[in-house]
């Protein structure tokens, strides 16, 4: 059983009244029938709340009263509830101007809306009443359960059954009825910025087949509806279709509910432009973010490249410095080695010169030796005939006239090479006494 506070809160949301006491009085005056109270309050000819007679119900105070409605066997008419005040059809006209309009924030306030506005507002009312447990069932009895009249899955199942049955009876050329419930269709129309076209199907009505075949499924109408509307259809034999027929006060069939396109087009265009502007702003921000990221990545890449280039130059400079130091050390080492070698040679020459002793005077035991160098320079000295060939080599070395260290002393006629095997022979034994002429021949 629905709480009284919920009815009062819902009545305040629909009517915009802030005085909860006044809302309680109005609901009590209508026997706590929420739909009847809203209908009378929002009707252009509604009487002030204080002039509405209090309806006493046998049920406990605070419990929603019931009202019955029934469909005729032919489906042609749906009589009004016996407790409604006659001549007051302005419920949906008032409700559509309220902020809770379900078409969208921009479409819900169009005062010139007809048809679809009536249906949408009534549908929201019935759906909302179903949520709080006040919706009416197929037989018009008030339900005390808090379970909604039609669950989402059940509504979608009914929509799919209707589409399949309609195609089976009238073919595939038809409005593109969505295979989903009423509230989902409303959400789709809002997302697509289109109006909603509603068709309530009464299979028992005698005009229904002809209307469907020649009008609803005509090529021109189908193309127009599919281009400009989101279409939803339902059979009044199904619970949601029956609920919508009550919400729209459909009394004759076939029944279609639409909003005048010319009146709603500016709002739709504005909504589309707003949405496109938002998408453009989002794209612009994304492009700006992408450009910023690209610029940042480019800066980071340049910074990495600069660091890599700097590191490369530092490595090359370090390598060059290392090579320079190695070359300098090599030159210093070579110079030091050359100096050491020169000093060693000079020391050896000096030692060999000292080992020669004084040059002997001419005599029968003295040998005159002439030495010719590759440069053409000639050196001559006297040796004791007992001096060895090694002594002559020591003499040549002491002169320092050769740049090579490996050489041989050679005689011309006859040619004789005085190599290492003859170094121990005396000049007399080598046949060089009393005089000899020797050439310095570098060894290859």
C-alpha positions in Angstrom: 0.0 0.0 0.0 1.4 3.3 -1.1 2.3 5.8 1.7 0.3 9.0 1.9 3.5 11.0 2.0 4.5 9.6 -1.4 1.2 10.8 -2.9 1.6 14.2 -1.5 5.2 14.5 -2.7 4.2 13.3 -6.2 1.3 15.7 -6.3 3.7 18.6 -5.3 6.1 17.5 -8.0 3.4 17.5 -10.7 1.5 20.6 -9.8 4.4 22.7 -8.4 2.6 23.5 -5.2 4.9 23.9 -2.2 2.2 24.0 0.5 2.0 20.3 1.7 -1.1 21.0 3.8 -2.9 22.4 0.7 -1.8 19.4 -1.3 -3.1 17.0 1.4 -6.5 18.8 1.4 -6.8 18.5 -2.4 -6.0 14.8 -2.4 -8.4 14.2 0.5 -11.1 16.1 -1.4 -10.6 13.7 -4.3 -10.6 10.6 -2.2 -6.8 10.3 -2.5 -7.2 9.5 -6.2 -3.9 11.0 -7.4 -4.7 11.1 -11.1 -8.2 12.6 -10.5 -6.8 15.2 -8.2 -4.1 16.2 -10.7 -6.6 16.2 -13.6 -9.0 18.5 -11.8 -6.3 20.8 -10.5 -4.6 21.3 -13.8 -7.8 21.6 -15.9 -8.5 25.1 -17.2 -12.1 24.9 -15.8 -11.0 23.4 -12.4 -12.8 24.8 -9.4 -10.9 26.0 -6.4 -9.9 23.3 -3.9 -12.2 24.7 -1.2 -15.2 24.2 -3.5 -14.5 20.6 -4.3 -16.7 18.3 -2.2 -15.0 15.8 0.0 -15.3 12.3 -1.3 -15.6 9.8 1.5 -14.3 6.3 0.8 -15.0 3.2 2.8 -11.2 2.5 2.8 -8.9 3.7 5.6 -7.9 7.4 5.3 -4.6 7.8 3.5 -5.1 4.9 1.2 -5.4 5.6 -2.6 -8.9 5.3 -3.9 -9.7 3.3 -6.9 -11.4 4.2 -10.2 -12.3 1.8 -12.9 -12.0 2.0 -16.6 -12.8 -0.6 -19.2 -12.4 -1.0 -23.0 -15.3 -1.9 -25.2 -15.3 -5.3 -26.9 -14.7 -3.7 -30.2 -11.8 -1.5 -29.0 -13.4 1.6 -30.6 -14.0 3.7 -27.5 -12.7 3.9 -23.9 -15.3 5.6 -21.6 -14.0 8.0 -19.1 -13.8 7.1 -15.4 -17.1 7.6 -13.6 -15.6 9.7 -11.0 -14.0 12.3 -13.3 -15.5 15.7 -13.8 -16.9 15.9 -17.3 -15.6 18.5 -19.8 -12.1 18.8 -18.3 -9.6 17.5 -21.0 -6.7 19.8 -20.0 -4.6 17.4 -18.0 -1.8 16.8 -20.5 -1.9 20.4 -21.7 -1.0 21.6 -18.2 1.4 18.8 -17.4 3.5 19.3 -20.6 4.4 22.8 -19.3 5.9 21.4 -16.2 9.7 20.9 -15.7 9.3 17.1 -15.5 8.3 16.8 -19.1 9.9 13.7 -20.6 10.5 14.8 -24.1 13.6 16.7 -23.0 14.4 19.9 -21.1 14.0 21.9 -24.3 10.9 20.2 -25.8 8.9 19.8 -22.6 8.1 23.5 -22.2 6.6 24.1 -25.7 3.2 25.5 -25.1 2.0 24.8 -28.6 2.6 21.1 -28.3 -0.3 18.8 -29.1 -0.8 15.0 -29.5 2.7 13.7 -28.5 2.8 16.2 -25.6 -0.5 14.8 -24.4 0.7 11.2 -24.7 4.2 11.9 -23.3 2.9 13.6 -20.2 0.2 11.1 -19.6 2.7 8.3 -20.2 5.1 9.7 -17.7 2.3 10.2 -15.2 1.1 6.6 -15.7 4.6 5.2 -15.6 5.5 7.2 -12.5 2.2 6.1 -10.8 3.1 2.6 -11.7 6.5 3.0 -10.0 4.8 4.2 -6.8 2.1 1.5 -7.1 -0.8 3.7 -8.2 -1.2 2.7 -11.8 -4.4 1.0 -12.9 -4.5 -2.5 -14.3 -6.3 -3.8 -17.3 -9.6 -4.0 -15.5 -9.3 -0.5 -14.0 -8.8 -1.7 -10.4 -6.3 0.2 -8.2 -3.3 -1.8 -7.3 -1.9 -1.7 -3.8 1.3 -3.4 -4.8 4.5 -1.4 -5.2 5.5 -3.4 -8.3 5.5 -1.3 -11.5 2.7 -2.0 -14.1 5.1 -3.1 -16.8 8.7 -4.0 -16.2 11.4 -3.1 -18.7 11.8 -6.6 -19.9 8.0 -7.1 -20.2 7.6 -3.9 -22.1 10.3 -4.8 -24.5 8.8 -8.2 -25.0 5.4 -6.6 -25.7 7.0 -4.2 -28.2 8.7 -7.1 -30.1 5.5 -9.1 -30.2 3.7 -6.1 -31.6 6.3 -5.4 -34.3 6.3 -9.1 -35.3 2.5 -9.2 -35.4 2.3 -6.0 -37.4 4.9 -7.2 -40.0 3.0 -10.5 -40.2 -0.3 -8.7 -40.9 0.8 -5.8 -43.0 4.3 -6.5 -44.4 7.7 -5.0 -44.0 6.9 -1.5 -45.3 6.0 0.2 -42.1 7.2 2.9 -39.7 10.3 1.7 -38.0 8.7 0.8 -34.7 11.3 0.3 -32.0 11.3 -3.0 -30.3 11.6 -1.6 -26.8 9.4 -0.1 -24.1 7.8 3.3 -23.9 10.4 4.9 -21.6 13.3 3.5 -23.7 11.7 4.9 -26.8 11.4 8.3 -25.1 15.1 8.2 -24.2 16.0 7.2 -27.8 14.0 10.2 -29.2 15.8 12.5 -26.8 19.2 11.1 -27.7 18.5 11.4 -31.4 16.8 14.8 -31.1 13.7 13.6 -32.8 10.0 13.8 -31.9 8.1 10.7 -30.9 5.4 9.1 -33.1 3.0 6.8 -31.3 0.5 4.4 -32.8 -2.0 2.6 -30.6 -3.3 -0.5 -32.4 -6.8 -1.9 -31.9 -7.1 -5.2 -33.8 -10.8 -5.3 -33.0 -11.7 -1.9 -34.6 -13.2 -2.2 -38.1 -11.2 0.7 -39.5 -7.8 -0.6 -38.4 -6.9 -2.9 -41.4 -7.8 -0.2 -43.9 -5.9 2.5 -42.0 -2.8 0.3 -41.7 -2.7 -0.8 -45.3 -3.6 2.5 -47.1 -2.3 5.1 -44.7 0.1 4.0 -42.0 2.0 1.8 -44.4 1.9 4.1 -47.4 5.3 4.8 -48.9 5.1 8.6 -48.4 4.0 8.4 -44.8 6.5 5.7 -43.9 9.3 7.7 -45.4 8.2 10.9 -43.6 7.8 9.3 -40.2 11.1 7.3 -40.4 12.9 10.5 -41.4 11.5 12.8 -38.7 10.4 10.6 -35.8 11.3 7.8 -33.5 8.3 5.5 -33.8 6.7 3.4 -31.1 3.7 1.2 -31.4 1.6 -0.9 -29.1 -1.5 -3.0 -29.0 -4.2 -2.0 -26.6 -4.5 -5.7 -25.8 -1.1 -5.5 -24.2 -0.6 -3.9 -20.8 1.6 -1.0 -21.9 -0.5 -0.2 -25.0 -3.6 -0.2 -22.8 -1.9 2.0 -20.3 -0.9 4.5 -23.0 -4.5 4.5 -24.3 -5.6 5.6 -20.9 -2.9 8.2 -20.6 -3.7 9.7 -24.0 -7.5 9.4 -23.4 -7.8 7.5 -26.7 -11.5 7.0 -27.3 -11.5 6.1 -31.0 -9.2 4.0 -33.1 -7.0 3.8 -35.1 -5.1 6.3 -32.9 -1.8 8.2 -33.5 -0.2 10.8 -31.3 2.4 13.2 -32.7 3.6 16.8 -32.0 3.1 19.4 -34.7 6.4 19.3 -36.6 6.4 23.0 -37.5 6.0 24.1 -33.9 8.7 21.8 -32.6 11.3 22.1 -35.4 13.0 25.3 -34.0 13.4 23.7 -30.6 14.8 20.5 -32.2 17.1 22.5 -34.4 18.3 24.5 -31.3 18.8 21.2 -29.4 20.7 19.7 -32.3 22.9 22.8 -32.6 23.5 22.8 -28.9 24.5 19.2 -29.0 26.7 19.8 -32.0 28.3 22.7 -30.3 29.0 20.6 -27.3 30.5 17.9 -29.5 32.5 20.5 -31.4 33.8 21.9 -28.1 34.7 18.4 -27.0 36.4 17.7 -30.3 38.2 21.1 -30.0 39.4 20.3 -26.5 40.5 16.8 -27.7 42.3 18.4 -30.6 43.9 21.0 -28.3 44.8 18.2 -25.9 46.2 16.2 -28.7 48.1 19.2 -30.1 49.4 19.9 -26.6 50.5 16.3 -26.1 52.1 16.3 -29.6 53.9 19.6 -28.8 55.0 18.3 -25.4 56.2 15.0 -27.0 58.0 17.1 -29.7 59.6 19.2 -27.0 60.6 16.1 -25.0 61.9 14.5 -28.2 64.0 17.6 -29.0 65.2 17.7 -25.4 66.2 14.0 -25.6 67.9 14.7 -29.0 69.7 17.7 -27.5 70.8 15.6 -24.5 71.9 12.8 -26.8 73.8 15.2 -29.1 75.4 16.8 -26.0 76.3 13.4 -24.7 77.7 12.4 -28.1 79.8 15.5 -28.3 81.0 14.9 -24.8 81.9 11.4 -25.6 83.7 12.5 -28.8 85.5 15.2 -26.9 86.5 12.7 -24.2 87.6 10.2 -26.9 89.6 12.9 -28.6 91.2 14.0 -25.4 92.0 10.4 -24.6 93.6 9.9 -28.0 95.5 13.2 -27.7 96.9 12.1 -24.3 97.8 8.7 -25.7 99.5 10.3 -28.7 101.3 12.8 -26.4 102.3 10.0 -24.1 103.5 7.9 -27.1 105.5 10.9 -28.4 107.0 11.4 -25.0 107.7 7.8 -24.7 109.3 7.6 -28.2 111.3 10.7 -27.5 112.4 9.3 -24.1 113.3 6.0 -25.8 115.2 7.8 -28.6 117.0 9.8 -26.0 117.8 6.7 -24.0 118.8 4.9 -27.2 121.0 7.8 -28.3 122.6 7.9 -24.8 123.1 4.2 -24.9 124.7 4.4 -28.4 126.9 7.2 -27.3 127.9 5.3 -24.2 128.6 2.2 -26.3 130.7 4.3 -28.8 132.6 5.9 -26.0 133.2 2.5 -24.4 134.3 1.0 -27.8 136.6 4.0 -28.5 138.2 3.6 -25.1 138.6 -0.2 -25.8 140.6 0.6 -29.0 143.4 2.3 -27.1 145.9 4.6 -28.8 146.6 4.3 -32.5 150.0 2.5 -33.1 152.8 4.0 -35.0 153.7 2.6 -38.5 155.8 -0.5 -38.3 156.2 -4.1 -39.7 153.5 -5.4 -37.3 151.0 -2.6 -38.0 148.1 -2.9 -40.4 146.7 0.1 -42.3 142.9 -0.2 -42.7 140.7 2.1 -44.9 136.9 2.0 -44.3 134.5 3.4 -46.9 130.9 4.3 -45.8 127.7 4.2 -48.0 127.6 8.0 -47.9 131.1 8.1 -49.5 132.8 9.1 -46.4 136.1 7.5 -45.7 137.9 6.8 -42.4 141.4 5.4 -42.0 143.3 3.9 -39.0 146.2 1.8 -38.0 145.8 -1.4 -36.0 148.2 -4.0 -34.7 148.3 -7.0 -37.0 147.2 -9.2 -34.1 144.0 -7.1 -33.6 140.8 -9.0 -34.5 138.1 -8.2 -37.1 135.9 -7.4 -34.0 138.3 -4.5 -33.3 137.7 -3.1 -36.7 133.8 -3.3 -36.1 134.3 -1.5 -32.8 136.2 1.2 -34.6 133.4 1.7 -37.1 130.8 1.8 -34.3 132.8 4.3 -32.4 132.7 6.7 -35.3 128.9 7.2 -35.2 128.7 7.6 -38.9 126.1 4.9 -39.5 122.3 5.1 -38.9 122.0 1.4 -39.1 123.1 -1.1 -36.5 123.2 -4.2 -38.6 126.0 -4.1 -41.2 128.9 -6.1 -42.6 132.5 -5.2 -43.5 133.3 -6.4 -47.1 136.5 -6.4 -49.2 136.3 -5.9 -53.0 139.2 -7.9 -54.6 138.6 -10.7 -53.9 135.1 -10.1 -52.4 135.0 -11.3 -48.9 132.5 -10.7 -46.3 133.7 -10.6 -42.8 130.7 -11.7 -40.9 130.1 -13.0 -37.4 132.0 -16.2 -38.0 135.3 -14.3 -38.7 135.1 -11.8 -35.9 137.7 -13.6 -33.8 140.3 -13.8 -36.7 143.3 -11.4 -36.5 143.9 -9.0 -39.3 146.9 -11.0 -40.3 145.0 -14.3 -40.3 142.2 -12.7 -42.3 144.7 -11.7 -45.0 144.3 -8.0 -44.3 147.9 -7.3 -43.4 149.8 -5.1 -44.1 146.9 -2.9 -45.4 143.3 -3.4 -46.3 140.3 -1.5 -47.9 136.9 -2.4 -46.5 133.4 -1.3 -47.4 130.5 -0.9 -44.9 127.5 -2.8 -46.4 124.2 -2.6 -44.5 122.5 -5.9 -44.1 119.0 -6.1 -45.6 
